[in-house]
Amino acid sequence: MLRFGVSLEKELLEKFDRLIREKNYSNRSEAIRDLIRQELVKKEWLEGKEVAGAITVIYNHHRRQLVDKLTDIQHDFQKIIISTQHIHLDHDNCLEIIAVKGMPEEAKKLADTLRSIKGVKHGTLSMSSTGMDIE
Ligand code: NI
């Protein structure tokens, strides 16, 4: 592990310390390491490196055509989908968590396609990393 010094304005450092307290970091170093990792992961998504992530969708399963559509689309993107988990939230609503690994454009395209289907109430894409290039 290497050490380096950082110069900061007093006000900025106070804001940073408040932020890391709110986020429960044990110290500044761990908070800074995490910020760096976040930027590295952002770069992976921008530069088209292989990435990993999760897509979530919330929908009403009583709309039968919707269920078929969601299944068809997932078959079309089978190359990047590594796992799908289906959770019955209540009598009407389902949550699906789709784990993906592959090219960022494909992952975004899948998330956009699923989100745009009529009847999908909410959809998110969590952009993460394969972990290969971050420490
Ligand atoms: Ni269900």
Backbone and ligand atoms as CSV (ligand in chain L), in Angstrom:
chain,resi,resn,atom,element,x,y,z
A,1,MET,N,N,0.850,-1.201,0.000
A,1,MET,CA,C,0.000,0.000,0.000
A,1,MET,C,C,0.882,1.247,0.000
A,2,LEU,N,N,0.532,2.222,-0.842
A,2,LEU,CA,C,1.290,3.481,-0.907
A,2,LEU,C,C,0.497,4.590,-0.236
A,3,ARG,N,N,1.225,5.594,0.269
A,3,ARG,CA,C,0.544,6.744,0.878
A,3,ARG,C,C,0.800,7.971,0.038
A,4,PHE,N,N,-0.175,8.872,-0.017
A,4,PHE,CA,C,0.057,10.163,-0.665
A,4,PHE,C,C,-0.730,11.231,0.081
A,5,GLY,N,N,-0.225,12.475,0.002
A,5,GLY,CA,C,-0.880,13.580,0.691
A,5,GLY,C,C,-1.855,14.297,-0.223
A,6,VAL,N,N,-2.926,14.835,0.338
A,6,VAL,CA,C,-3.903,15.583,-0.447
A,6,VAL,C,C,-4.118,16.945,0.215
A,7,SER,N,N,-4.027,18.006,-0.573
A,7,SER,CA,C,-4.324,19.342,-0.042
A,7,SER,C,C,-5.744,19.724,-0.406
A,8,LEU,N,N,-6.497,20.210,0.578
A,8,LEU,CA,C,-7.898,20.571,0.338
A,8,LEU,C,C,-8.235,21.853,1.079
A,9,GLU,N,N,-9.167,22.635,0.543
A,9,GLU,CA,C,-9.688,23.774,1.280
A,9,GLU,C,C,-10.381,23.251,2.534
A,10,LYS,N,N,-10.315,24.037,3.616
A,10,LYS,CA,C,-10.888,23.627,4.895
A,10,LYS,C,C,-12.375,23.271,4.741
A,11,GLU,N,N,-13.112,24.166,4.035
A,11,GLU,CA,C,-14.563,23.957,3.894
A,11,GLU,C,C,-14.873,22.654,3.154
A,12,LEU,N,N,-14.078,22.390,2.116
A,12,LEU,CA,C,-14.310,21.186,1.322
A,12,LEU,C,C,-14.034,19.929,2.155
A,13,LEU,N,N,-12.972,20.002,2.937
A,13,LEU,CA,C,-12.643,18.854,3.787
A,13,LEU,C,C,-13.727,18.624,4.841
A,14,GLU,N,N,-14.261,19.723,5.391
A,14,GLU,CA,C,-15.341,19.574,6.380
A,14,GLU,C,C,-16.561,18.914,5.748
A,15,LYS,N,N,-16.869,19.328,4.533
A,15,LYS,CA,C,-18.008,18.729,3.823
A,15,LYS,C,C,-17.759,17.247,3.553
A,16,PHE,N,N,-16.527,16.941,3.170
A,16,PHE,CA,C,-16.168,15.544,2.894
A,16,PHE,C,C,-16.292,14.694,4.160
A,17,ASP,N,N,-15.792,15.237,5.274
A,17,ASP,CA,C,-15.868,14.496,6.535
A,17,ASP,C,C,-17.318,14.250,6.966
A,18,ARG,N,N,-18.167,15.267,6.739
A,18,ARG,CA,C,-19.584,15.106,7.072
A,18,ARG,C,C,-20.192,13.995,6.200
A,19,LEU,N,N,-19.853,14.042,4.925
A,19,LEU,CA,C,-20.368,13.059,3.971
A,19,LEU,C,C,-19.947,11.632,4.339
A,20,ILE,N,N,-18.671,11.458,4.666
A,20,ILE,CA,C,-18.217,10.094,4.945
A,20,ILE,C,C,-18.770,9.590,6.279
A,21,ARG,N,N,-19.072,10.524,7.207
A,21,ARG,CA,C,-19.731,10.116,8.457
A,21,ARG,C,C,-21.142,9.617,8.146
A,22,GLU,N,N,-21.857,10.373,7.300
A,22,GLU,CA,C,-23.220,9.974,6.926
A,22,GLU,C,C,-23.231,8.623,6.226
A,23,LYS,N,N,-22.194,8.365,5.447
A,23,LYS,CA,C,-22.138,7.120,4.684
A,23,LYS,C,C,-21.439,6.004,5.442
A,24,ASN,N,N,-21.081,6.289,6.697
A,24,ASN,CA,C,-20.514,5.281,7.597
A,24,ASN,C,C,-19.148,4.733,7.213
A,25,TYR,N,N,-18.366,5.520,6.493
A,25,TYR,CA,C,-16.998,5.073,6.230
A,25,TYR,C,C,-16.200,5.140,7.520
A,26,SER,N,N,-15.286,4.210,7.709
A,26,SER,CA,C,-14.511,4.210,8.948
A,26,SER,C,C,-13.412,5.270,8.905
A,27,ASN,N,N,-12.933,5.613,7.709
A,27,ASN,CA,C,-11.921,6.671,7.611
A,27,ASN,C,C,-11.884,7.279,6.208
A,28,ARG,N,N,-11.128,8.391,6.088
A,28,ARG,CA,C,-11.044,9.102,4.807
A,28,ARG,C,C,-10.459,8.225,3.715
A,29,SER,N,N,-9.455,7.424,4.066
A,29,SER,CA,C,-8.793,6.604,3.042
A,29,SER,C,C,-9.782,5.666,2.356
A,30,GLU,N,N,-10.620,5.019,3.162
A,30,GLU,CA,C,-11.567,4.070,2.568
A,30,GLU,C,C,-12.572,4.816,1.689
A,31,ALA,N,N,-12.979,6.005,2.116
A,31,ALA,CA,C,-13.917,6.803,1.323
A,31,ALA,C,C,-13.284,7.216,-0.009
A,32,ILE,N,N,-12.021,7.623,0.042
A,32,ILE,CA,C,-11.335,8.038,-1.191
A,32,ILE,C,C,-11.127,6.847,-2.124
A,33,ARG,N,N,-10.752,5.698,-1.550
A,33,ARG,CA,C,-10.597,4.485,-2.365
A,33,ARG,C,C,-11.899,4.170,-3.101
A,34,ASP,N,N,-13.019,4.308,-2.383
A,34,ASP,CA,C,-14.310,3.996,-2.982
A,34,ASP,C,C,-14.671,4.979,-4.097
A,35,LEU,N,N,-14.357,6.261,-3.890
A,35,LEU,CA,C,-14.616,7.254,-4.934
A,35,LEU,C,C,-13.810,6.937,-6.187
A,36,ILE,N,N,-12.552,6.547,-5.989
A,36,ILE,CA,C,-11.701,6.197,-7.135
A,36,ILE,C,C,-12.285,4.991,-7.872
A,37,ARG,N,N,-12.716,3.977,-7.115
A,37,ARG,CA,C,-13.296,2.784,-7.746
A,37,ARG,C,C,-14.543,3.132,-8.541
A,38,GLN,N,N,-15.367,4.018,-7.975
A,38,GLN,CA,C,-16.582,4.425,-8.696
A,38,GLN,C,C,-16.235,5.055,-10.030
A,39,GLU,N,N,-15.213,5.885,-10.040
A,39,GLU,CA,C,-14.795,6.532,-11.291
A,39,GLU,C,C,-14.240,5.506,-12.276
A,40,LEU,N,N,-13.507,4.527,-11.768
A,40,LEU,CA,C,-12.954,3.489,-12.649
A,40,LEU,C,C,-14.069,2.662,-13.285
A,41,VAL,N,N,-15.105,2.370,-12.489
A,41,VAL,CA,C,-16.223,1.595,-13.024
A,41,VAL,C,C,-16.974,2.415,-14.075
A,42,LYS,N,N,-17.176,3.719,-13.799
A,42,LYS,CA,C,-17.820,4.605,-14.779
A,42,LYS,C,C,-17.062,4.551,-16.104
A,43,LYS,N,N,-15.724,4.570,-16.009
A,43,LYS,CA,C,-14.869,4.550,-17.183
A,43,LYS,C,C,-15.038,3.239,-17.961
A,44,GLU,N,N,-15.168,2.122,-17.234
A,44,GLU,CA,C,-15.377,0.828,-17.903
A,44,GLU,C,C,-16.651,0.884,-18.748
A,45,TRP,N,N,-17.710,1.490,-18.190
A,45,TRP,CA,C,-18.982,1.575,-18.917
A,45,TRP,C,C,-18.860,2.495,-20.118
A,46,LEU,N,N,-18.092,3.575,-19.963
A,46,LEU,CA,C,-17.943,4.532,-21.067
A,46,LEU,C,C,-17.068,3.978,-22.179
A,47,GLU,N,N,-16.054,3.199,-21.792
A,47,GLU,CA,C,-15.073,2.759,-22.784
A,47,GLU,C,C,-15.397,1.409,-23.421
A,48,GLY,N,N,-16.540,0.833,-23.015
A,48,GLY,CA,C,-16.945,-0.402,-23.662
A,48,GLY,C,C,-16.162,-1.628,-23.244
A,49,LYS,N,N,-15.630,-1.611,-22.008
A,49,LYS,CA,C,-14.984,-2.817,-21.483
A,49,LYS,C,C,-16.079,-3.768,-20.990
A,50,GLU,N,N,-15.727,-5.036,-20.796
A,50,GLU,CA,C,-16.722,-5.970,-20.268
A,50,GLU,C,C,-17.126,-5.537,-18.859
A,51,VAL,N,N,-18.427,-5.486,-18.619
A,51,VAL,CA,C,-18.938,-5.030,-17.330
A,51,VAL,C,C,-19.918,-6.055,-16.771
A,52,ALA,N,N,-20.320,-5.843,-15.527
A,52,ALA,CA,C,-21.368,-6.661,-14.917
A,52,ALA,C,C,-22.355,-5.718,-14.241
A,53,GLY,N,N,-23.542,-6.215,-14.023
A,53,GLY,CA,C,-24.541,-5.361,-13.395
A,53,GLY,C,C,-25.833,-6.113,-13.157
A,54,ALA,N,N,-26.843,-5.364,-12.743
A,54,ALA,CA,C,-28.144,-5.969,-12.485
A,54,ALA,C,C,-29.255,-5.051,-12.972
A,55,ILE,N,N,-30.237,-5.665,-13.604
A,55,ILE,CA,C,-31.411,-4.921,-14.057
A,55,ILE,C,C,-32.572,-5.376,-13.181
A,56,THR,N,N,-33.350,-4.438,-12.692
A,56,THR,CA,C,-34.560,-4.821,-11.957
A,56,THR,C,C,-35.776,-4.296,-12.706
A,57,VAL,N,N,-36.820,-5.081,-12.723
A,57,VAL,CA,C,-38.093,-4.620,-13.291
A,57,VAL,C,C,-39.239,-5.011,-12.362
A,58,ILE,N,N,-40.185,-4.107,-12.255
A,58,ILE,CA,C,-41.401,-4.332,-11.464
A,58,ILE,C,C,-42.572,-4.314,-12.438
A,59,TYR,N,N,-43.401,-5.355,-12.377
A,59,TYR,CA,C,-44.556,-5.390,-13.283
A,59,TYR,C,C,-45.698,-6.211,-12.702
A,60,ASN,N,N,-46.853,-6.043,-13.323
A,60,ASN,CA,C,-48.047,-6.768,-12.908
A,60,ASN,C,C,-48.183,-8.028,-13.773
A,61,HIS,N,N,-48.107,-9.192,-13.151
A,61,HIS,CA,C,-48.076,-10.441,-13.939
A,61,HIS,C,C,-49.449,-10.826,-14.504
A,62,HIS,N,N,-50.507,-10.125,-14.086
A,62,HIS,CA,C,-51.829,-10.435,-14.641
A,62,HIS,C,C,-51.927,-10.038,-16.114
A,63,ARG,N,N,-51.033,-9.149,-16.555
A,63,ARG,CA,C,-50.990,-8.807,-17.976
A,63,ARG,C,C,-50.196,-9.900,-18.681
A,64,ARG,N,N,-50.914,-10.885,-19.200
A,64,ARG,CA,C,-50.256,-12.081,-19.734
A,64,ARG,C,C,-49.289,-11.787,-20.891
A,65,GLN,N,N,-49.724,-10.892,-21.787
A,65,GLN,CA,C,-48.841,-10.592,-22.934
A,65,GLN,C,C,-47.521,-9.985,-22.481
A,66,LEU,N,N,-47.609,-9.241,-21.391
A,66,LEU,CA,C,-46.418,-8.598,-20.847
A,66,LEU,C,C,-45.394,-9.650,-20.392
A,67,VAL,N,N,-45.877,-10.685,-19.719
A,67,VAL,CA,C,-44.991,-11.750,-19.243
A,67,VAL,C,C,-44.299,-12.437,-20.418
A,68,ASP,N,N,-45.079,-12.705,-21.486
A,68,ASP,CA,C,-44.506,-13.326,-22.681
A,68,ASP,C,C,-43.427,-12.446,-23.297
A,69,LYS,N,N,-43.722,-11.165,-23.374
A,69,LYS,CA,C,-42.801,-10.214,-23.970
A,69,LYS,C,C,-41.484,-10.173,-23.191
A,70,LEU,N,N,-41.609,-10.109,-21.877
A,70,LEU,CA,C,-40.405,-10.065,-21.034
A,70,LEU,C,C,-39.546,-11.307,-21.247
A,71,THR,N,N,-40.218,-12.451,-21.392
A,71,THR,CA,C,-39.495,-13.704,-21.616
A,71,THR,C,C,-38.822,-13.695,-22.988
A,72,ASP,N,N,-39.558,-13.273,-24.034
A,72,ASP,CA,C,-38.997,-13.219,-25.390
A,72,ASP,C,C,-37.730,-12.370,-25.418
A,73,ILE,N,N,-37.828,-11.207,-24.810
A,73,ILE,CA,C,-36.692,-10.275,-24.822
A,73,ILE,C,C,-35.485,-10.890,-24.111
A,74,GLN,N,N,-35.745,-11.562,-22.989
A,74,GLN,CA,C,-34.621,-12.159,-22.261
A,74,GLN,C,C,-33.960,-13.267,-23.069
A,75,HIS,N,N,-34.760,-13.971,-23.880
A,75,HIS,CA,C,-34.155,-14.982,-24.752
A,75,HIS,C,C,-33.289,-14.323,-25.825
A,76,ASP,N,N,-33.740,-13.159,-26.314
A,76,ASP,CA,C,-32.959,-12.435,-27.321
A,76,ASP,C,C,-31.613,-11.955,-26.769
A,77,PHE,N,N,-31.578,-11.698,-25.467
A,77,PHE,CA,C,-30.355,-11.182,-24.851
A,77,PHE,C,C,-29.658,-12.257,-24.005
A,78,GLN,N,N,-29.932,-13.502,-24.321
A,78,GLN,CA,C,-29.437,-14.637,-23.537
A,78,GLN,C,C,-27.912,-14.636,-23.390
A,79,LYS,N,N,-27.218,-14.042,-24.377
A,79,LYS,CA,C,-25.753,-14.007,-24.347
A,79,LYS,C,C,-25.196,-13.241,-23.148
A,80,ILE,N,N,-25.900,-12.192,-22.745
A,80,ILE,CA,C,-25.354,-11.388,-21.645
A,80,ILE,C,C,-26.043,-11.639,-20.301
A,81,ILE,N,N,-27.146,-12.399,-20.330
A,81,ILE,CA,C,-27.850,-12.663,-19.063
A,81,ILE,C,C,-27.233,-13.890,-18.387
A,82,ILE,N,N,-26.752,-13.702,-17.164
A,82,ILE,CA,C,-26.157,-14.852,-16.475
A,82,ILE,C,C,-27.116,-15.473,-15.470
A,83,SER,N,N,-28.125,-14.723,-15.058
A,83,SER,CA,C,-29.100,-15.279,-14.124
A,83,SER,C,C,-30.307,-14.365,-14.016
A,84,THR,N,N,-31.482,-14.950,-13.817
A,84,THR,CA,C,-32.683,-14.153,-13.576
A,84,THR,C,C,-33.382,-14.692,-12.342
A,85,GLN,N,N,-33.742,-13.786,-11.460
A,85,GLN,CA,C,-34.482,-14.191,-10.262
A,85,GLN,C,C,-35.851,-13.532,-10.287
A,86,HIS,N,N,-36.872,-14.339,-10.090
A,86,HIS,CA,C,-38.244,-13.827,-10.093
A,86,HIS,C,C,-38.791,-13.872,-8.674
A,87,ILE,N,N,-39.284,-12.750,-8.216
A,87,ILE,CA,C,-39.856,-12.691,-6.863
A,87,ILE,C,C,-41.305,-12.223,-6.948
A,88,HIS,N,N,-42.243,-12.976,-6.370
A,88,HIS,CA,C,-43.645,-12.565,-6.331
A,88,HIS,C,C,-43.795,-11.613,-5.151
A,89,LEU,N,N,-43.914,-10.322,-5.436
A,89,LEU,CA,C,-43.937,-9.318,-4.356
A,89,LEU,C,C,-45.241,-9.356,-3.573
A,90,ASP,N,N,-46.341,-9.457,-4.288
A,90,ASP,CA,C,-47.661,-9.573,-3.654
A,90,ASP,C,C,-48.579,-10.242,-4.670
A,91,HIS,N,N,-49.886,-10.142,-4.474
A,91,HIS,CA,C,-50.822,-10.827,-5.356
A,91,HIS,C,C,-50.657,-10.396,-6.820
A,92,ASP,N,N,-50.325,-9.132,-7.041
A,92,ASP,CA,C,-50.275,-8.595,-8.404
A,92,ASP,C,C,-48.865,-8.383,-8.945
A,93,ASN,N,N,-47.976,-7.926,-8.094
A,93,ASN,CA,C,-46.686,-7.416,-8.565
A,93,ASN,C,C,-45.537,-8.411,-8.478
A,94,CYS,N,N,-44.707,-8.376,-9.501
A,94,CYS,CA,C,-43.517,-9.213,-9.549
A,94,CYS,C,C,-42.276,-8.332,-9.643
A,95,LEU,N,N,-41.209,-8.827,-9.068
A,95,LEU,CA,C,-39.903,-8.186,-9.186
A,95,LEU,C,C,-38.984,-9.166,-9.885
A,96,GLU,N,N,-38.325,-8.712,-10.937
A,96,GLU,CA,C,-37.339,-9.565,-11.571
A,96,GLU,C,C,-35.980,-8.906,-11.498
A,97,ILE,N,N,-35.002,-9.680,-11.077
A,97,ILE,CA,C,-33.623,-9.193,-11.018
A,97,ILE,C,C,-32.830,-9.974,-12.046
A,98,ILE,N,N,-32.310,-9.262,-13.026
A,98,ILE,CA,C,-31.592,-9.908,-14.124
A,98,ILE,C,C,-30.116,-9.544,-14.009
A,99,ALA,N,N,-29.295,-10.528,-13.737
A,99,ALA,CA,C,-27.851,-10.280,-13.634
A,99,ALA,C,C,-27.245,-10.364,-15.022
A,100,VAL,N,N,-26.433,-9.371,-15.369
A,100,VAL,CA,C,-25.839,-9.342,-16.705
A,100,VAL,C,C,-24.321,-9.223,-16.631
A,101,LYS,N,N,-23.686,-9.765,-17.662
A,101,LYS,CA,C,-22.241,-9.630,-17.806
A,101,LYS,C,C,-21.950,-9.581,-19.297
A,102,GLY,N,N,-21.291,-8.516,-19.733
A,102,GLY,CA,C,-21.024,-8.380,-21.163
A,102,GLY,C,C,-20.691,-6.953,-21.518
A,103,MET,N,N,-20.967,-6.592,-22.771
A,103,MET,CA,C,-20.659,-5.247,-23.244
A,103,MET,C,C,-21.686,-4.243,-22.716
A,104,PRO,N,N,-21.210,-3.058,-22.311
A,104,PRO,CA,C,-22.098,-2.051,-21.737
A,104,PRO,C,C,-23.272,-1.663,-22.636
A,105,GLU,N,N,-23.029,-1.556,-23.955
A,105,GLU,CA,C,-24.121,-1.146,-24.851
A,105,GLU,C,C,-25.245,-2.178,-24.824
A,106,GLU,N,N,-24.857,-3.470,-24.757
A,106,GLU,CA,C,-25.858,-4.533,-24.735
A,106,GLU,C,C,-26.676,-4.484,-23.445
A,107,ALA,N,N,-25.992,-4.275,-22.333
A,107,ALA,CA,C,-26.670,-4.212,-21.033
A,107,ALA,C,C,-27.643,-3.035,-20.999
A,108,LYS,N,N,-27.189,-1.882,-21.521
A,108,LYS,CA,C,-28.057,-0.703,-21.550
A,108,LYS,C,C,-29.248,-0.932,-22.470
A,109,LYS,N,N,-28.969,-1.582,-23.609
A,109,LYS,CA,C,-30.039,-1.837,-24.571
A,109,LYS,C,C,-31.104,-2.753,-23.958
A,110,LEU,N,N,-30.646,-3.787,-23.255
A,110,LEU,CA,C,-31.589,-4.695,-22.602
A,110,LEU,C,C,-32.421,-3.940,-21.560
A,111,ALA,N,N,-31.757,-3.145,-20.729
A,111,ALA,CA,C,-32.479,-2.393,-19.688
A,111,ALA,C,C,-33.497,-1.443,-20.322
A,112,ASP,N,N,-33.081,-0.733,-21.368
A,112,ASP,CA,C,-33.991,0.210,-22.035
A,112,ASP,C,C,-35.172,-0.513,-22.658
A,113,THR,N,N,-34.888,-1.650,-23.293
A,113,THR,CA,C,-35.946,-2.418,-23.948
A,113,THR,C,C,-36.981,-2.899,-22.934
A,114,LEU,N,N,-36.503,-3.438,-21.807
A,114,LEU,CA,C,-37.420,-3.938,-20.783
A,114,LEU,C,C,-38.243,-2.797,-20.180
A,115,ARG,N,N,-37.557,-1.700,-19.884
A,115,ARG,CA,C,-38.228,-0.540,-19.270
A,115,ARG,C,C,-39.306,0.048,-20.169
A,116,SER,N,N,-39.080,-0.029,-21.489
A,116,SER,CA,C,-39.983,0.641,-22.425
A,116,SER,C,C,-41.255,-0.159,-22.687
A,117,ILE,N,N,-41.317,-1.404,-22.197
A,117,ILE,CA,C,-42.508,-2.223,-22.440
A,117,ILE,C,C,-43.681,-1.678,-21.633
A,118,LYS,N,N,-44.801,-1.564,-22.293
A,118,LYS,CA,C,-46.004,-1.055,-21.638
A,118,LYS,C,C,-46.400,-2.022,-20.521
A,119,GLY,N,N,-46.600,-1.498,-19.341
A,119,GLY,CA,C,-46.984,-2.335,-18.210
A,119,GLY,C,C,-45.856,-2.549,-17.228
A,120,VAL,N,N,-44.618,-2.287,-17.669
A,120,VAL,CA,C,-43.506,-2.341,-16.718
A,120,VAL,C,C,-43.562,-1.061,-15.899
A,121,LYS,N,N,-43.731,-1.239,-14.586
A,121,LYS,CA,C,-43.957,-0.077,-13.719
A,121,LYS,C,C,-42.670,0.663,-13.392
A,122,HIS,N,N,-41.589,-0.099,-13.259
A,122,HIS,CA,C,-40.311,0.547,-12.935
A,122,HIS,C,C,-39.164,-0.363,-13.357
A,123,GLY,N,N,-38.082,0.238,-13.780
A,123,GLY,CA,C,-36.916,-0.548,-14.159
A,123,GLY,C,C,-35.647,0.219,-13.855
A,124,THR,N,N,-34.647,-0.492,-13.367
A,124,THR,CA,C,-33.364,0.166,-13.083
A,124,THR,C,C,-32.216,-0.654,-13.674
A,125,LEU,N,N,-31.127,0.036,-13.908
A,125,LEU,CA,C,-29.896,-0.652,-14.304
A,125,LEU,C,C,-28.808,-0.262,-13.311
A,126,SER,N,N,-28.313,-1.226,-12.610
A,126,SER,CA,C,-27.211,-0.971,-11.681
A,126,SER,C,C,-25.908,-1.294,-12.407
A,127,MET,N,N,-25.130,-0.233,-12.681
A,127,MET,CA,C,-23.923,-0.396,-13.485
A,127,MET,C,C,-22.741,-0.714,-12.593
A,128,SER,N,N,-22.345,-1.973,-12.609
A,128,SER,CA,C,-21.223,-2.378,-11.773
A,128,SER,C,C,-20.087,-2.925,-12.620
A,129,SER,N,N,-19.242,-3.688,-11.999
A,129,SER,CA,C,-17.998,-4.102,-12.646
A,129,SER,C,C,-17.797,-5.606,-12.515
A,130,THR,N,N,-17.020,-6.164,-13.432
A,130,THR,CA,C,-16.649,-7.577,-13.282
A,130,THR,C,C,-15.639,-7.722,-12.146
A,131,GLY,N,N,-15.056,-6.604,-11.733
A,131,GLY,CA,C,-14.075,-6.630,-10.643
A,131,GLY,C,C,-12.672,-6.950,-11.095
A,132,MET,N,N,-12.519,-7.197,-12.410
A,132,MET,CA,C,-11.220,-7.618,-12.922
A,132,MET,C,C,-10.185,-6.499,-12.872
A,133,ASP,N,N,-10.635,-5.263,-13.118
A,133,ASP,CA,C,-9.672,-4.168,-13.247
A,133,ASP,C,C,-9.713,-3.156,-12.114
A,134,ILE,N,N,-10.423,-3.500,-11.041
A,134,ILE,CA,C,-10.380,-2.626,-9.876
A,134,ILE,C,C,-9.926,-3.435,-8.658
A,135,GLU,N,N,-9.205,-2.752,-7.785
A,135,GLU,CA,C,-8.654,-3.460,-6.615
A,135,GLU,C,C,-9.601,-3.346,-5.426
L,1,NI,NI,NI,-44.477,-13.291,-9.841
